[in-house]
Amino acid sequence: CPPAAVSAAMSDATRLTRVEPGMEIVYRGDRVLRVPADVAARFVAGDALVVVEATGQLLHIPAAERAVADRAVSAAQAAFRRMGAVADAQISRFYEEFAARLEDEAVWAEIAAVNERDVAAARARGRSTTRLVADDKLRQGMIDGLRGWVTAPSCRGRILETVEHPGWRVDLVAAELGIVGFVFEGRPNVLADATGVLRGGNTVVFRIGSDALATARAIMERALAPALAAAGLPEGAVCLVDSAAHAAGWALFGDARLALAVARGSGPAVATLGALARQAGVAVSLHGTGGAWMVASASAEAA
């Protein structure tokens, strides 16, 4: 855009309020992207355009998705400030309370009913539902996993290493990370897995794929949130980014307040999320390609 057009698109020196088709965006110092016409048409004040510097992708993040991610991270941040005063026994009680609620037949019946609707909707869209179904095996796996955390030791405050010097010493002491962000697709059991970070005094914000969003809401409302309250843990210790939009996950992983960003899912999506987190200075743990080997004898039939 000519300088006059760029100036007109800015309400002040720092905030973009509108964009024009073809507007140039400079990144990595000497690279240039041009805003596509469809992105320019959708962009409104409060939205964000983010360049994934590793790939040159231009991401449009609507204001609503930025807001829902920001609220979740802010709540987790406030909860993290209070986690230092939470005893390990309270965290153990949370896991027990969460597991007990998943064992409750009335509670699980409500969760299962919501999950059935999620599964039906996903099938209607032609989506795979292999990992989406909240059956008895998945339920028991969640319960067993939570009970495993009940007795797991906490590393908070533990002296990991000591270096002695004449007259003084240095201790390496384990401490909390902070806020851990999770983005994963349609496996409801990962919601229980993600709460494992509470054992170390951390808080968690997660975003689940659209196929399982209603199931995640049901687990949060009927089992997880009541367990937090019963154990006396801060309300925002576990937060759901309540949005089906991919942009909400982008906004979450672009938040520099995260201490660790964990992504599970398809390769390209996970690569984008990881790149966004790294740009924000956040450590990442990614898994998006999978891997498997089959070893067979020379005489085995290929079929």
N, C-alpha and C positions, 0 to 999 in steps of 0.2 A: 504494500500500500504506500502511496505517497505520504510524506510527513504529515500533511494536513489531515488525511484520513485516519492516520494512527492517533493523532491528537484528539480527533473527534470521538474516537472509540474509548477514550479514557476519561473518567469523571474526575480523576485527580492523578497524581504522579505515580500511584502504586496499584490501583485497582481497575481491572478490566471490567467494563460494563456491557460491551457488545463487540462483536467481531464481524468482519466482512469476508465474503468468499475470496480466497486467494491471499488473505493477509499472511504475511511472513512471520514465522516464529523461529527465532534463533536458538539453537541448543548446542551444547558441547563446544561452545566458543565460535565455531566456524561452519556449523551445519544449519540448514534452513528447511523448514517445513512450511507448506502452504495450507491454510485452513480450507477443508472441503466445503462445498456449498451446503451439503446437508447438515454438517456440524454448525456452520454459521447460522443456519435457519433455526436450529434448536436452541442455540445458546441464548441465555438471558442473564441479567445481572444477578450475581451471587453464584453462578456456575463457575467451574474451573476447567481449564484446558491444561492437561499434563502431558509432557513429552516423556516417553520411556526412553531414556538416553541410550540404553544398550541396544535397542531395536529400532528406534526412530518412530515408534507408534505414537499417535496422537490420541489421547483419551479425553473424552468429554464426561465430566462428573457433574451432574445436576446438583443444584443447591440442596434439594431435599435429601439426596443421598449423602452429601457432605454433612448435613445436620444430624442425620440419624447415627452416622458413625461417630461424630464428635460427641454426641450425648452419651453414647455407650462408653467411649474412652474416658470422658470426663467423670462418669460415675465410677468406673474402675479405678481411676486415679485417686478419687476421694476415698474409696474403699481401701486402697493400698496404704494410704497414710494411716489408716486405723488398724491395719493387719498386724503391726508391730506389737499392739497391746493384746492380741488374740493368743490364747494359750494353745499349745499343741493338742491338748485334750479336747478343746472346742472343735478343732479341725477334724479330729478323729470322730467326734460326735456327728459332725456334718455328714461324713461319708456313711456312717451307720444310719442316720436318719434318711438320707437319700436312698440308700439300698432298701430300707424298710418300706418306704413309700412305693418303690417300684415293685416290691413283693406284695403290697396290698392289692387284692383282687379288684376292688372297686376303683382304685386309682388307675390300675393298669387297664381296666376295661374302657375307661374314658380316653386314655392315651391311644389304645389300640383302635378305637372307633375313629379317632382323628387320622391315625395312620392309614386306615383302610381308605379313607377319602383321598389322602395324598397319593396312595398307590393307584387308585382308580383314575385320578386326574393325570398322573404321569403316563399310565398306559394309554389313555385317550390321546396324549400328545406323541405317542410312539416312543416313549422313553423306556430305557431299561429299568426294571424295578428289582433286580436281583439283590441289591444291597439296601434297598429302601424298606423292605417289609420288616416290620417290628414283630417278629414271631417269638415263640417261647425260647428258642436258642439265643436270639439276640438279647432278649430280656435277661436271661440267666447270666449271659456273658457280662452285661452291664452290672448286675448285682455282685457277681464274683469279683469283678474289677474294683468296684467301690469298696468291697470288704477287704480287698488286698491293701488298699490305702489306709484302712483303719489302724493297722498295726505297723505300717511302714514308718521307719524312723525319720525324723526331721533333721536336716543339716543346719538349720538356723542356729547361728552362734557357735557351731562346732569348730574347734581348732583343727585345721587340716594339716598344718605344717608349722614347725617352729625352727627358727634359725638363731642359734645362740652366739652371742658375742661377749667379750669380757665386760661385765657390769651391765649388760642390757641384752634384750632379745627381741626378735620380730616374730609375731604370730600371723599366720594366714588364716583368717576366719571366714567361714562360709556365711553368705548373706543372701537376702532375697534378690531376685532379678528386677521385679517390678511388674509391669503389665505385659501379659503374653497375649498376642493376637493369634487367633486360629481362623483359617478359612478352609472349609472342606465341603465336599459335595453331599450326596444324599444318604449318608450312613448315620442314622440316629444315635447309634451307640458311641460315636466319637464324642458326642456331647458329654457323656459321662467320663470318657477318657480324658477330655480336656480339663476337667476339674482336678486332675491329679496335680496340677501346678500349685494348687492351694496348699498342699502339704509343705511346700517350701516357703510359705508366707506370701506368695504372689497372688495377683488377681488375673482374671482372664476375660477377654472379649472374643466372642466367636461369631462368625457369619457362616450360615449353612446354605446349601443350594436351594433353589426354589422348590424342587420336588419334595423336600422334607421340611420346609419351613413351618408349616402348620403343626407337624409332629413335634418339632423342636419347641414351639410355643407351648404345646400341651405338656411336654416334659418339664419345661421351666415353671409353668404355672401350677401344676398339680404335684410335682415332686421336688424339683430342685430349689425353687425359691422358698417353699415352706421348710425345707431342710436347713437352709441358710439361717432362717429366722429362729428355728428351734435350737440351733447350735450357738446362736448369738454372734454370728459372723456378719460383717457389714453387708448391707443390702446389695451394693454394687460389686461385690467380690466376683460374681459371675454375671456377665452381661451378654445379651443377644443383640446383634445388629439386625433389627427387625425389618429387613428389606429383602426382596427377591432379586433386586437389580445387581448385576455384576459391578456396577459403579460403586456400590456401597462397600464392596470388598476392596476396590481400588482406593477408596477414601480411607478405609481402615489401615491398610498397609502403608499408605503414605503419611501416616501420623507419626511424627518423631517421638511422641510420648511412649510408644511401645518400647519395651526392652528386648523382646524377641517376637519374630513373626513366623508362624508355622503354617505351611500350606500343603494341602493334600488334594489331588485331583488330576485333571488332564495335563499333559506336558506343556502345551503352549500357555494355558491359563496360569499355571503355577510359575512358569518362567516370567510372565508379565508381573505377577504379584511379587515375586522375589526381587525383580529389578526395581520395582517401586519402593520396596522396603529398603533396599540398599541405598537408593538415592536419598532416602530420608535419614540414613545413618543408622538403620535398625538391623541388628543381627538376624539372620534367617535360618530356618530349617525347612528344606523343601523336599517334596517327593511327588513327582508327577509323571514318571515314565514307567515305573515298575520294572520287573525283570524276572525271567523264568528260564529254566533249562530243563530239557528232557533228555535223559540218557537211555538209549535203547540199543539192543543188540543188532548186529548186521542182518539177522534173519527176521527181525520184526517187520510186520506189514505196515506200510506207511499210514494206511487208514486207521 
